[in-house]
């Protein structure tokens, strides 16, 4: 079956047969195409896995933050301890502004 399909796409010699070199070249081209398809599938798979990991990481961060904020709001964790932790961890001006923290001034 495959042989019939392959021969119909290959140039034929006088006897209606493709030369061995032509068959090899055809198969090598087909192999190259299939390898390219596999690379695309693998790349899509890696992208999907990476996106799923980022989604999980973001969800974890939101849940941890919600748990800490709930404890602070219920008086179970000191607010000044939260502010101290945020002051040490946050470096971007817009992140610091969310919590009323002053911008960090770079030493010159």
N, C-alpha and C positions, 0 to 999 in steps of 0.2 A: 504493500500500500504506500508506504513512505517513498519507496523507490519511484513509483509512478508519479507522485506529486513533485518529487525533486527533479525528475527528468523533464517534466513539462515546463519548468522554469529555467532550465539550463539550455545553453546553445548546444546544438547537436552537430556531430560530424557527419560525414557522408553516409554512414551506415545507420544514422539515427541514434547514435550513442554519445553521451557526454564523455569527454576525456576525464581521466582520473584527476588531473590537475584542476579541471573545472569543477568537478564534484567536491574536491577538497576545498577549493576557494569558496564555493557556495556554502558548504557546511561551516567553514570558519566565519563567514559573514553572519550566518544564522546564529552561531554561538555568541558572537559579539553582540548581536541584538538581544539575545536572551540574557546575557550578563548585564547589559544596560538596564533591562526591565527589572532584573533582580536587585540591582543597586537602587533603583527608584523605589521599589517595594520596601527595601531595608531602610532607606532614608525616611520614608513616610512612617514606618514603624518606630524608628528612633524619635522622630518628631512627636508622635502621639504619646510615647512613653515619657518624654521630657515634659510635655504639657500636663500629663497626669500627675507627675511628681511635683510640678509647680503648684498645681491646684491643691494637692494634699498639703503641701508645705504652707500655702496661704491659709487654708482652713485651720491648720494646727495653730498658726500664729493668732488668728482671730479668736479661736477658742481660749487660748492661754490668756490673751489680753482681756477677754470678757470675764474670765474667772478672776483675774487679779482686780479688775475694776469693780466687780461685784463685792469682793472682800473689802475693798477700800470703802465703797458706798455703805456697807453694813457695819463699818467700824472694826472689822476683823483684821485689818492690815493698816498700818499708819500711812496716811496720805503723804507725809513728808518723806517717808522711805521710798514711795513710788516716784515722787518728784526727783529725789536724789538719784535713783536708778536711771530714770529717763535723762536727767541732766548728764550723766556719765555716758550713756549709750547713744543719744541722738546727736548727729553732727550736721544734718541738713537744716538750713534756716526755716524752711516751710514746715518740717516735722517738729522742730523746737517750738515754733509759733503755735502749733496746735495745743500745746500744753502750757503756754504762757512763759516759756523759757527764753532768756535772752540769747541773742546770736553769739556764737563763739567768735572771738576776735583772734585772728591769726597773729602769732608773734612775729615781729619784723626784725 
